[in-house]
Amino acid sequence: MKDNIQVVVNNELCFGCGTCNAVCPVNAIKIDFTSDGRLAPDVDSSACTRCGLCTEVCPGIDMKGRLTEKIDHTLTGQIESVLFGKSTDEEVFHNAQSGGAVTETLSYLFDTGKINAALVVVQERQKACFKIVESKQQLMEAQTSQYTPVDVVSGLPLLSKYKHVAVVGLPCHIEGIVLLKERFPNKYAHIEFLLGLICAGTQSQLTVDVVKNIAKKDIGEVLENEEVRWKQKKFSNYQRADIAIVGECGDVRMLDSNIRHTAKKYFTSPRCRLCFDKLNLYADIVYGDAWGVSGDDTKEGGNVIICRSEKGALLISEMAAANRLKCRPCPIEEIEKGQGMKKKQKTVKSMIALYREKSYQLPEWASSEVFGGASYISKDLRADVGSYWKRSKKPSDKIVREVTREIERQQLIARIKKLIKRTIRK
């Protein structure tokens, strides 16, 4: 089955990135939601010709080890420059999750004629999906963070009619595009800029259903035409980042951000835990929250900006000179600490050991010396991953009920502890 993407799914290596869907020459692959709220390919075996292209370019399995060369012992990758920055456009900055640097970068690329389209992620009816944007106005409408799965690479065929484009994606999306560009350089030569996001793992689509269940008790029912805004400064303090439920008429109701954070334990897939590429090693420019970065200018929000290619560094320098970004140098050590890169490396090594215990096939990069040596698998990690695999076999509605109950139980415990502390202080 190595000539069919099903081998990747069977070995729990699928990101749901959409690369296989984009490359299939006979359209035998469809990306759809699984019962546990992940995205995965569904192969039409009667149409599949077993050409092997889908596994050849799949970043989940990396059969030829082409992703290995940029992995280093700190998992920070090639760096041209590291900055802390934010958009100088007040509207863009206040509408952003953190510093608005991604939107500002795309806006500058449009203004200077460097691109005429961009592939981004938006939300439609409480689901994340890819979308082509062609203007700053469309960018502003798309300026929201998403934490649920989307097969961005499936959107590449929509870019074929444009001459110069940019793509915004998570590490798995960018990896898939890099492998496609390497395999088909002429076909994807129009992809000029790869703008990557720092990623700690994508949660299940079922997270939205859990949020809706908890919201029903706390603030009332969430309707299908309402948007779940996970993290946006104009609705909440940057440091707290509560969840906003936004109605069609612009009315806003707020939910505690801890719901999403608590759901990570239950809805972050083992494949995301196995991923080494938190800092998006293959992008031209990488953007993320400025966790761990020192300075008073970080309190209201801002981005860490890691330039990995020469053209990426040149672009950011141009934007700073044009007063489109307010930037300053930032030590990579602060980012490594703030993003927990030492912990990430330990988790990856532990996940490699867990996959071996399950006799799952591993990507070629897993044999790299970076991940060599003995690995201790903590009881919590073993329990969380084991529970995920068991839970993923259940129907969606049962998973949602179980996780909702567990989060509500943890919320109750937290309230009791807070009450006890207040009583003791009094």
C-alpha positions as CSV (number, residue, x, y, z in Angstrom):
1,M,0.0,0.0,0.0
2,K,3.0,2.4,-0.2
3,D,1.6,3.6,-3.6
4,N,-1.5,4.9,-1.9
5,I,-2.1,7.6,0.7
6,Q,-4.1,5.1,2.8
7,V,-0.8,3.8,4.3
8,V,-0.3,7.2,5.8
9,V,-3.7,7.2,7.4
10,N,-3.3,3.6,8.6
11,N,-0.1,4.5,10.4
12,E,-1.6,7.6,12.2
13,L,0.7,9.9,10.2
14,C,-1.9,12.0,8.3
15,F,-1.9,15.8,9.0
16,G,-5.0,16.4,6.8
17,C,-3.0,19.1,5.0
18,G,-4.5,18.4,1.5
19,T,-1.2,17.8,-0.4
20,C,-2.4,14.4,-1.6
21,N,-5.6,15.9,-2.9
22,A,-3.8,18.6,-4.8
23,V,-1.4,16.2,-6.5
24,C,-3.7,13.3,-7.5
25,P,-3.9,13.3,-11.3
26,V,-7.2,11.4,-11.4
27,N,-9.0,13.1,-8.6
28,A,-9.3,9.9,-6.6
29,I,-8.8,11.6,-3.3
30,K,-11.3,13.6,-1.3
31,I,-10.4,15.2,2.1
32,D,-13.2,14.9,4.6
33,F,-13.8,15.0,8.4
34,T,-13.4,11.8,10.4
35,S,-15.7,10.9,13.3
36,D,-13.2,12.5,15.8
37,G,-13.2,15.8,13.9
38,R,-9.9,15.5,12.0
39,L,-9.4,15.9,8.3
40,A,-8.2,12.8,6.3
41,P,-8.1,11.6,2.7
42,D,-10.8,9.2,1.5
43,V,-9.5,7.3,-1.5
44,D,-11.7,6.0,-4.3
45,S,-10.0,2.7,-4.8
46,S,-11.8,2.2,-8.2
47,A,-10.4,5.4,-9.5
48,C,-6.9,5.2,-8.0
49,T,-4.2,4.2,-10.4
50,R,-1.5,3.6,-7.7
51,C,0.8,6.1,-9.4
52,G,2.4,6.8,-6.0
53,L,2.5,10.6,-6.3
54,C,0.4,11.1,-3.1
55,T,2.8,9.3,-0.9
56,E,5.8,10.7,-2.7
57,V,4.9,14.3,-1.8
58,C,3.1,13.6,1.6
59,P,4.8,15.6,4.4
60,G,3.3,13.3,6.9
61,I,5.4,10.3,5.9
62,D,8.3,12.1,4.1
63,M,9.2,8.8,2.4
64,K,12.4,10.1,0.8
65,G,13.6,12.1,3.8
66,R,13.7,15.4,2.0
67,L,12.5,17.3,5.2
68,T,15.4,16.0,7.3
69,E,18.1,18.4,6.1
70,K,16.8,21.5,7.9
71,I,16.3,19.8,11.3
72,D,18.8,20.9,13.9
73,H,19.2,20.1,17.5
74,T,17.3,23.2,18.7
75,L,14.5,22.7,16.0
76,T,14.8,26.4,15.1
77,G,16.1,25.9,11.6
78,Q,17.8,28.3,9.2
79,I,17.6,31.9,10.2
80,E,18.4,35.2,8.4
81,S,16.9,37.5,11.0
82,V,14.7,37.4,14.1
83,L,12.4,40.4,15.0
84,F,9.6,41.5,17.2
85,G,7.2,43.6,15.3
86,K,3.6,44.8,14.7
87,S,1.7,46.5,12.0
88,T,1.7,50.3,12.0
89,D,-1.8,50.4,10.6
90,E,-4.0,50.8,13.6
91,E,-7.0,49.1,12.0
92,V,-5.0,46.1,11.1
93,F,-3.3,45.9,14.5
94,H,-6.4,46.1,16.6
95,N,-8.3,43.7,14.4
96,A,-5.5,41.1,14.7
97,Q,-4.8,38.3,17.1
98,S,-1.4,39.6,18.1
99,G,0.5,42.1,15.9
100,G,-1.2,42.0,12.5
101,A,2.1,41.3,10.8
102,V,0.8,38.6,8.5
103,T,-2.1,40.8,7.2
104,E,0.3,43.7,6.9
105,T,2.8,41.6,4.9
106,L,0.1,40.4,2.5
107,S,-1.3,44.0,2.2
108,Y,2.2,45.3,1.3
109,L,2.7,42.5,-1.3
110,F,-0.6,43.5,-2.9
111,D,0.3,47.2,-2.8
112,T,3.7,46.7,-4.4
113,G,2.4,44.3,-7.1
114,K,4.6,41.5,-5.9
115,I,1.5,39.2,-5.7
116,N,-2.0,39.3,-7.2
117,A,-3.6,36.6,-5.0
118,A,-3.1,34.9,-1.7
119,L,-4.3,31.6,-0.2
120,V,-5.4,32.2,3.4
121,V,-7.8,30.6,6.0
122,V,-11.2,32.0,6.9
123,Q,-14.2,30.8,8.9
124,E,-17.5,29.9,7.4
125,R,-20.3,28.6,9.5
126,Q,-18.0,27.8,12.4
127,K,-15.6,25.8,10.2
128,A,-12.1,26.9,9.0
129,C,-11.7,26.7,5.3
130,F,-9.2,28.0,2.7
131,K,-10.0,31.0,0.5
132,I,-8.4,33.1,-2.3
133,V,-8.1,36.8,-1.5
134,E,-7.2,39.5,-4.0
135,S,-7.3,42.8,-2.0
136,K,-6.6,44.4,1.3
137,Q,-10.4,44.6,2.0
138,Q,-10.7,40.8,1.6
139,L,-7.7,40.4,3.9
140,M,-9.4,42.4,6.6
141,E,-12.4,40.2,6.4
142,A,-10.2,37.1,6.7
143,Q,-8.2,38.4,9.6
144,T,-9.1,35.9,12.2
145,S,-7.2,33.0,13.8
146,Q,-8.4,29.5,13.4
147,Y,-7.5,26.5,15.5
148,T,-9.5,23.7,13.8
149,P,-8.4,21.7,10.8
150,V,-8.3,23.0,7.2
151,D,-6.7,21.3,4.1
152,V,-5.0,24.5,2.8
153,V,-2.9,22.6,0.2
154,S,-6.2,21.4,-1.5
155,G,-6.6,25.1,-2.5
156,L,-3.5,25.2,-4.7
157,P,-5.4,24.4,-8.0
158,L,-7.5,27.6,-7.4
159,L,-4.2,29.6,-7.6
160,S,-3.3,28.3,-11.1
161,K,-4.8,31.3,-12.9
162,Y,-2.7,33.8,-11.0
163,K,0.9,34.8,-11.9
164,H,2.3,35.7,-8.5
165,V,0.9,34.3,-5.3
166,A,1.5,33.9,-1.6
167,V,0.3,31.1,0.7
168,V,-0.2,31.4,4.5
169,G,0.0,28.0,6.2
170,L,0.8,25.9,9.2
171,P,4.1,23.8,9.1
172,C,2.4,20.8,7.5
173,H,0.9,22.9,4.8
174,I,4.2,24.6,4.0
175,E,6.1,21.3,4.1
176,G,3.6,19.9,1.5
177,I,3.9,22.9,-0.8
178,V,7.7,22.7,-0.5
179,L,7.6,19.0,-1.6
180,L,5.2,19.8,-4.4
181,K,7.5,22.7,-5.7
182,E,10.5,20.4,-5.6
183,R,8.6,17.7,-7.5
184,F,6.9,20.0,-10.0
185,P,9.0,23.2,-10.1
186,N,7.4,24.7,-13.2
187,K,3.8,24.0,-12.1
188,Y,4.2,25.8,-8.8
189,A,6.7,28.5,-9.8
190,H,4.0,31.1,-9.4
191,I,4.1,30.6,-5.6
192,E,6.4,33.4,-4.7
193,F,6.1,33.6,-0.9
194,L,5.5,31.0,1.8
195,L,4.3,32.7,5.0
196,G,4.3,30.3,7.9
197,L,2.7,30.3,11.3
198,I,4.1,28.9,14.5
199,C,2.0,25.9,15.5
200,A,1.5,24.0,18.7
201,G,-1.0,21.6,17.1
202,T,-4.4,21.9,15.5
203,Q,-7.4,20.9,17.5
204,S,-10.3,18.8,16.3
205,Q,-13.4,20.4,14.7
206,L,-15.3,18.9,17.6
207,T,-13.8,21.6,19.8
208,V,-16.4,23.9,18.3
209,D,-19.2,21.6,19.4
210,V,-17.8,21.4,22.9
211,V,-17.6,25.2,23.0
212,K,-21.2,25.4,21.9
213,N,-22.3,23.0,24.6
214,I,-20.6,24.9,27.3
215,A,-21.8,28.3,25.9
216,K,-25.4,27.0,26.0
217,K,-25.2,26.9,29.8
218,D,-23.1,30.0,30.3
219,I,-24.3,32.6,27.7
220,G,-27.0,30.9,25.7
221,E,-27.2,28.8,22.5
222,V,-24.7,29.4,19.7
223,L,-26.5,29.6,16.3
224,E,-25.1,28.3,13.0
225,N,-24.9,31.8,11.6
226,E,-22.7,33.1,14.5
227,E,-18.9,33.1,14.3
228,V,-16.6,31.7,17.0
229,R,-13.7,34.1,17.2
230,W,-11.0,32.2,19.1
231,K,-8.6,35.1,19.8
232,Q,-9.0,38.7,18.7
233,K,-7.7,41.8,20.5
234,K,-10.7,44.0,19.7
235,F,-13.0,41.6,21.7
236,S,-10.7,40.7,24.6
237,N,-7.5,41.7,26.4
238,Y,-4.5,40.3,24.4
239,Q,-3.0,38.4,27.4
240,R,-6.3,36.8,28.3
241,A,-7.8,36.3,24.8
242,D,-11.3,35.1,25.6
243,I,-13.5,33.5,23.0
244,A,-16.0,35.8,21.3
245,I,-19.3,34.6,19.9
246,V,-20.2,37.2,17.2
247,G,-23.7,37.4,15.8
248,E,-24.8,38.6,12.3
249,C,-25.8,42.0,13.7
250,G,-22.5,42.4,15.4
251,D,-23.6,41.5,18.9
252,V,-20.8,39.9,21.0
253,R,-20.9,37.4,23.8
254,M,-17.8,36.3,25.6
255,L,-16.6,32.9,26.8
256,D,-13.6,32.0,29.0
257,S,-10.5,31.2,26.9
258,N,-9.7,28.3,29.2
259,I,-12.3,26.2,27.4
260,R,-10.1,26.0,24.3
261,H,-6.9,25.6,26.3
262,T,-8.4,22.7,28.3
263,A,-9.7,21.1,25.1
264,K,-6.1,20.8,23.8
265,K,-5.5,17.9,26.0
266,Y,-8.4,15.9,24.4
267,F,-8.3,17.2,20.8
268,T,-4.7,17.6,19.8
269,S,-4.0,14.6,17.6
270,P,-1.0,12.2,18.2
271,R,0.3,13.3,14.8
272,C,0.5,16.9,15.9
273,R,2.4,15.8,19.0
274,L,4.8,13.8,16.8
275,C,5.5,16.9,14.5
276,F,9.0,18.4,15.0
277,D,8.2,21.5,13.0
278,K,6.6,23.9,15.5
279,L,8.6,26.9,14.2
280,N,7.8,26.3,10.5
281,L,11.3,25.6,9.3
282,Y,10.5,25.6,5.5
283,A,8.7,29.0,5.2
284,D,10.2,32.2,3.9
285,I,8.9,34.1,6.9
286,V,7.4,32.8,10.1
287,Y,5.0,34.6,12.4
288,G,3.8,33.8,15.9
289,D,2.7,35.2,19.3
290,A,5.5,36.9,21.2
291,W,5.4,34.5,24.2
292,G,8.6,34.8,26.2
293,V,9.8,38.0,24.5
294,S,10.9,40.7,26.9
295,G,9.9,44.3,26.7
296,D,7.0,46.6,27.6
297,D,6.0,46.9,23.9
298,T,4.8,43.2,24.0
299,K,2.0,43.8,26.5
300,E,-0.6,44.9,24.0
301,G,0.3,42.3,21.4
302,G,2.9,41.8,18.7
303,N,4.5,39.1,16.5
304,V,7.8,37.3,16.5
305,I,9.0,37.4,12.9
306,I,11.6,34.8,11.8
307,C,13.0,35.4,8.3
308,R,14.3,32.1,6.9
309,S,15.1,33.0,3.3
310,E,17.0,36.0,1.8
311,K,13.9,37.2,0.0
312,G,11.9,36.9,3.2
313,A,14.4,39.0,5.1
314,L,14.6,41.5,2.2
315,L,10.8,41.8,2.2
316,I,10.6,42.5,6.0
317,S,13.4,45.1,5.7
318,E,11.5,46.9,2.9
319,M,8.3,47.0,5.0
320,A,10.2,48.4,8.0
321,A,11.8,51.1,5.8
322,A,8.3,51.9,4.3
323,N,6.9,52.2,7.9
324,R,4.5,49.4,7.3
325,L,6.0,47.4,10.2
326,K,7.4,48.6,13.5
327,C,10.2,46.1,14.2
328,R,13.2,45.6,16.5
329,P,15.7,42.7,16.9
330,C,14.7,39.8,19.1
331,P,16.9,37.1,20.5
332,I,16.1,33.7,19.2
333,E,16.8,32.3,22.7
334,E,13.7,34.2,24.0
335,I,11.5,32.6,21.3
336,E,12.9,29.1,21.9
337,K,12.1,29.5,25.6
338,G,8.7,31.1,25.1
339,Q,7.7,28.4,22.6
340,G,9.0,25.6,24.8
341,M,11.3,24.1,22.2
342,K,13.2,21.9,24.7
343,K,9.9,20.4,25.8
344,K,8.8,20.0,22.2
345,Q,11.9,18.0,21.4
346,K,11.3,15.7,24.3
347,T,7.7,15.2,23.3
348,V,8.7,14.3,19.7
349,K,11.3,11.7,21.0
350,S,8.6,10.3,23.3
351,M,6.1,10.1,20.5
352,I,8.6,8.3,18.2
353,A,8.9,5.7,21.0
354,L,5.1,5.4,21.4
355,Y,4.7,5.0,17.6
356,R,7.3,2.2,17.7
357,E,5.5,0.5,20.5
358,K,2.3,0.5,18.3
359,S,4.4,-0.8,15.3
360,Y,3.4,2.2,13.3
361,Q,5.6,3.2,10.3
362,L,7.5,6.4,11.0
363,P,8.6,9.2,8.7
364,E,12.2,9.1,7.5
365,W,13.2,12.1,9.6
366,A,12.5,10.1,12.8
367,S,15.8,8.2,12.3
368,S,17.7,11.5,12.4
369,E,20.4,11.7,15.1
370,V,18.6,14.8,16.5
371,F,16.0,12.4,17.9
372,G,18.4,9.6,18.9
373,G,19.1,8.3,22.3
374,A,16.8,6.9,25.1
375,S,13.5,8.6,25.5
376,Y,11.4,8.7,28.7
377,I,7.6,8.5,28.0
378,S,5.8,10.3,30.8
379,K,2.6,8.7,32.3
380,D,0.6,11.8,31.4
381,L,1.7,11.7,27.7
382,R,1.1,7.9,27.5
383,A,-2.4,8.3,29.0
384,D,-3.4,11.3,26.9
385,V,-2.3,9.7,23.6
386,G,-3.8,6.3,24.6
387,S,-7.1,8.0,25.5
388,Y,-7.1,9.9,22.2
389,W,-6.7,6.7,20.2
390,K,-9.5,5.0,22.1
391,R,-11.8,8.0,21.9
392,S,-11.2,8.5,18.2
393,K,-13.0,5.2,17.4
394,K,-16.2,6.5,19.0
395,P,-19.1,8.4,17.3
396,S,-18.7,12.2,17.2
397,D,-21.6,12.9,19.5
398,K,-20.3,10.6,22.2
399,I,-16.8,12.2,22.0
400,V,-18.4,15.7,22.4
401,R,-20.5,14.6,25.4
402,E,-17.5,13.0,27.2
403,V,-15.1,15.9,26.6
404,T,-17.8,18.5,27.5
405,R,-18.4,16.7,30.8
406,E,-14.7,16.5,31.6
407,I,-14.1,20.2,30.8
408,E,-17.1,21.2,33.0
409,R,-15.7,19.1,35.8
410,Q,-12.4,20.8,35.6
411,Q,-14.0,24.2,35.5
412,L,-15.9,23.3,38.7
413,I,-12.8,22.2,40.4
414,A,-11.0,25.5,39.4
415,R,-13.9,27.5,40.8
416,I,-13.8,25.6,44.1
417,K,-10.1,26.1,44.4
418,K,-10.5,29.9,43.7
419,L,-13.2,30.1,46.3
420,I,-11.1,28.3,48.9
421,K,-8.2,30.7,48.2
422,R,-10.4,33.7,48.6
423,T,-11.8,32.3,51.9
424,I,-8.3,31.7,53.2
425,R,-7.2,35.3,52.3
426,K,-10.2,36.7,54.1
